């Protein structure tokens, strides 16, 4: 603040204002921490609900496994018998499903769940003795089983039967080995008969949360999905070949070949991992208030700097100094915008929250400027400038892909304008009013 009878250079004023601006980054970082904390709380609520309903689901299978005996010698030369597994994948895999979205709430938080009805059909070639590294008598054909990986068994809603050719076999939970998949259902099947092709079929009523993924274990895989959810996110290693998205829902179809993935149709033991090839759909929540609020906080420094620049320009034009504490209070009101936006967005849409927080912040700063400058024109000018800034930020949030480009152009334009307006300023000039300078000269 100007001391009576003394001057302070314009350059030093800029340094003081910059220091205040940087000090305000401390409460801004605290707001960022609160946003992250609330997002973690939301994620925990989603996890708590999905643990009871069924989490994100990944279907991997079916996989036909034939155990066999193998023999190794220990360090003492004794022969030890071991059981190993030969795994065979299907020649064809067809999956047809429907997802029924269901929105649940845990306190303030929305949890995206779904129920799905899936039908799986596959064809296997008869396993050959040549593909199993064991003597004929050491192959345990009677212990052969079919397995289907399901990542969260809590989501299974009905009894499961595996149809192997014309036989219906009750599925049992768990898989005898974890060579290929760690969780799922299995059933012993007959592979001793003279048939050259075996048909597999299974219908599954499965609950899950947000995501449903599939692993393309067949030589040729065709997966068709439909849902009433209008905002799907297709994810994983493969995108659908055909898809239709309308306000009433979506349909999608994937076609994946053996050549598109990085593992063969048969192997022994844990030689390959199949989960990295998974693909599927995510029932996206269209508006995530936490993500958008976090994006707005990235512009906090820009907002404070531009607002302080406007106040500084008013100081230069009107020869009236504003105390650093007053700068700090204006900056705090800009920081509180993000707190308002965060808290309101938990109860209403992000767009309405943004409008209310903007109106409250602009009204507060405008009224404060009216008391500082005793001028309606200056107060309205500052309020209009801040409104334009918030409007510009809102546009940036909607653009997403072009946000960096538009933000950079906007900042460049503002900097150019400020440089033009201050081109004739003597930064060493004492910063005080004409009256103060006259008083100093008379006293001198």
N, C-alpha and C positions, 0 to 999 in steps of 0.2 A: 504494500500500500504506500502511496506517496506520502512522504513525511513533509510536513509544512515547511515551505521555504526551500526545499531541496528538489532536485530532479533525478530521474532514473532513465537510463537509455532505453530506447525501444527494443534494442537487441536483448538487453537483460530481461525485459518484460517477457519476450518470447521464450527465453530460457526458463523463467519461472512457470510460465503457462505449460511448457512442455513437461516440466517436472510434475506438475499437478496431473497432467494427462497420463503420464506413466504410473503415477501413484494409484490412479483409478483402475489400473489393470489388476491390482490386487483383489478388490471386490469382484471384478469381472471374472477372474479365475475361480473365485469361490462360487460364483453362480454356475460356472462350467462344472465344477465338482458336484453341485447339487443336482444338475441335470443328469450326470452320469449315475449318481446314487439312485435317483428316481427310476432311471432306466434299468438298473440292476434289480431294483425292487419289483419292477414290472416283469422282468425276465424270470425272477424267482416265483412270482405268482403264476406265470405261464407254466413253469416247470412243475409246480405243486399240483396244478389241475391236470396237466398231461400225464403225470405219474399215476393218477387214479383212472384216467380215461384211456390212455395209450399215447405214447410219444410219437415223434417223427418215425415213420415206418419205411423200411427198405425190404423188398421182397427179393430173395436171391435163390433161384432154383426153378425147377427141380434138378437135383443131382443124384445120379445113380452111383452107389458105392458097393464095391465087392471086396470084402476083406480076404487076406491071404496070409499064409505063414511064411516067415522068412527066418533065416538062421544067421547068427553072427557069433564070433568068438570073443570072449572077454580077454583081459590081459593075462589070464592064467592059461589060456588055450581051451577053456571049456566052451562048448557050443550052447548058445542061448537061443531059445525060440522067441520070436516076436510076432506080433500081429500088425500088419500094415494094410493100407487101404488103396485100392485103385478106383479112381473117380472118373465117371463118364457123364458128359453133358449131352443134352438132347439135340437131335437134328433140327427139330422145329419147336418153336415156343410161341404160342398165341395167348395173349392176355387181353381180356375185355372187361372194363370196369366202369363203375359210376361212383362219383364222390358226392356225398350230400353234406354241404358245409353247415356248421352249427357254431354260432357265436355264444360264448359263455363269458360271465364276468366274475372276477375275483376282486371284490372291493371296487376300486376305481378302474381296474385294468381289464381290458378286453382280451380274451383268449380265443384264438381261432382253432376250432376243432372240426373234425369231419367223421362221418361214417362212410364206409365204402363197401360195395358189393363187387367182388372180383371173381372172374372165372378164368382158370388157367388150363391150358391143354398143351400137351407136348408129345413128341414121338421119339423113342430111343431105338437105336440099332442094338441088336443083341451083342453084348460084350464078347470079345474074342479072347481065347486063351493066350494068343500071341501078344495081347496088350497087357498081360499080367505077368510080371517077372517072377514066376514061381512054377514049381512042378505041378502037374495036373492034380495030384492028390492033395496038394497044399492049398488049393483054391477053395475057399469056403462059400460055395455057391448058395448054400442054404441060409447063410447069414447076410446075404445081400439086402440092401435097404435103399429106399428112396427118401430123400430129405429135401425140405423146402425151408429156406432161411426166412425168418420173420424177426425183425429187430426187437420188437416189444410184444411179448406174448399176452400182455394184459389187454391188448386191443382185440383179441379174438372173442367174438360174441356168440358163436354157435358151435355145436359139435362139428368136428372135421372128419371127413372120410376121404381117403385117397383112392381113386378108381384106377386100378392097374389092369389093363385090358377090360375084361367084363367083370372083374372082381372088385367089390367095395371093401376096403380095409380101413378100420378105425385108425386115425392118426394119433400118435402119442407125443407128448411134449418132450423136447430135448433131442439132441443128436448124438449118436454114440461116439463120434469124434468131432474135433473142431478143426480139421484140416482145411475145409472150404468155408464153412459158415459156423458161427459160434452159438447162435440162438435160432430156434425154429421147431419144426415138427418133423416126425419121420415115421416110417412104417416098413416092415419087412415085406419084400416082394419076391415073386417066383421068377427066376431067370433061367430055370433048368429046362423048360419045355423047348420044343423045336421051332418056335416062332422066331422069325428074323427081325420083327419090329414089335415094340411094345408101346402101347398107348397109355398115357398118363392124363388124368383130369382131376381137378379139385376146384370146388367153389368155396369162397372165403368171405365171411362177413367180418370186416376189420375196421376197428376204430383207430384214429390217430390224431395227431396235432400238427397242423400246418403243412407238413410235407409228406408226399408219398413218392417213393423212388423204386426203380426196378433195375435188376442186374441182367444184362443180355447174355444168358448162358447158352442159348441155342445157336446152331449154325446160322439159322435165320430167325429173327425175332420181330414179331409184330405186336405192338402194344397200342390199344385204343382206350381213350379215357374221355369221359364226359362229366360235366358238373354244372350246377346252377350258379357257381361263383363267377363273377364277371371280371375279376382281376387276377388271373393266374400268372405265375412266374415260372417259366420253363427253365430247368437248371440241369446241371450234371454234364456228363461227357457228350451227350447228344441232344440236339434240338428236334422237335417233331417235324416230320416231312410235310404234314398237312395240319392246319389248325384253323379254327374259326372262333372268334371272340366277339360276343355281342353283350348288350346290357342284360340279357337273359341267361348268360352262362358261356361255356366254352366246350369245344370238342377238339381233340388232338389225337394224332396217330404218329407213332414212331416206327421206323423200320431200320433194324441194325443187323449187320452181317457179322459172321465170325471174323472176317478180314478187318473189321473196324475196331477190334479190341486186341489186347496184347496177352492172350493166353489161349492154349489149344483146347481141343474137345476132350482130351483124356490125359491124365497124368497120375502119378503115385505120390501119396503123402501131401506135404505142405509146399509143393513146388511153386504154386502160383496163388496170387491174391486176386479175387474177382471184384471186390467192392469198388475199387477206383473207377470201374467202367459204368457205375450206376448213373441213371438219368431219371428224371421225373418232373413233378410239378409242385410248386409251392403256392398255397392259397394266400396270396399277399394281402396284407391289410393296406388299403390304398393310402391312408394318411398316417404317418408315424410322427406324432407331435414332438417326441423327444429328438428325433433326428433333425427335424426342421428347426427346432429351437436351438439345437447345438450349432447348426449352420449359421443361424443369425448371430450367435455370439462371436463368430469369427470376424464379424464386421464391427465389433465394439470399438476398437481403437480408431477405426476410420470415422465412425459416427462422432466420437468425442472430439477428435482432432478437427473435423469440419465444423462442428458446432462452436468449438473454442475459436476457430479462425473467424467465424462470423462475429462472435463477440469482440474479438480483437479488432476487426475492421470497424465495428461501431465505436470502439475506444478511440481509434485513430481519427475517425471522422468527427466525433463529437468532443474530442479532447477531454474525455471523462474516464477516469481509471476505475476498473472493477477489481475488487480485492480478490486474491487467490482463493480465499475461503468461499467466495461467491462462485468462482469457477468450479470449485470442488463440489458444491451443492448441486449445480447444474449437471455436472458429470455424474453424480450419484443418481439423479433422476433418470438419466439415460441408462445407467446400469440396471435400475429397478424395472425398466421396461422388460428385460429378459426374465426377471422373476415373475412379473405379472403374466407374461406370455406363457411361461412354464406352468404356473398354477392354474391359469384359466383353461389351457389346452387339455388338462386332465378331466375337465368337466364338460367341455363343448368342443366344437370343431376348431381346427387350427386357424381357419380363415376368420371366424368370428372372434377368436381370442386375439389374433393379431390386430384386428380393427379396434377392439376395446382398449388394448394396451397402448396402441398408437394414439388414440384420442385422449386417453388419460395423461400420457406423457407430454403430448403437445400442449394440452390445456394447462398442465402444471408449469411447464417452462414458459409458456406465453404469459401466464399471470405473474410469474416471478420477474420476467423482463419488464412488464408494465410497472412494477414497483421500483425496479432498478433504474430505468431510464425515464420514468414519468412521461412516457410517450406511447400512445396507442399505435402509431404508425410503426415504430421500431419493434414493439411487441408482436404485432401482426406479421411483420417482415420475418422475424426470427421463427415464429410459429409456422409460417408458410414454408420457410426453408427446411425445417425439421420434417414437416409433412412430406415434402418432396423427397427427402432422404429415405424416409420409411417406405414411401411408395416405390422408390427405386430398388430398395432392398427386397420388397415383396415381389417385384418383377424378377429379380435375380433368383429368388427361391423357386419361382415357377419355371424358369428357363432350364435349370439344371445343367444340360450339356453345354450351354453357351454362357453359363454364369461367370466363369473366369474371364472370358473375352469381354463381356459387357462390363464387368466390374473394373477390369483394367482400363477400358476406354473411358468409363465414367470418372475414375480417379485421375487419369491423365488430363481430362477436360477440366476437372476442378482445380488441379494444380496449376494448369496453364492460366486459368482465370485469376487465381489468387496471385500468381506471379505478375500478371498484367496489372492488376489493381494496386499492387504494392511496388511497382517499378520505380516510382519517384520518391520513395520514403528514405529519409536520412535515418538509418538505423542507430546512429550515435546521438540523434537529437534527444534532448531531455524530454521525458514524457510527463508533461504537466500542462495544465490549462493555461490559457493566455492570462487569466486573472492572477494565477499563482506566479507566473513569470514576471508580471508587472510588479506584484508585491515584492518579489525577490530583488528586482532591479531597484525599487524605491528604497528598500531596506539597505541595499548595498550602497 
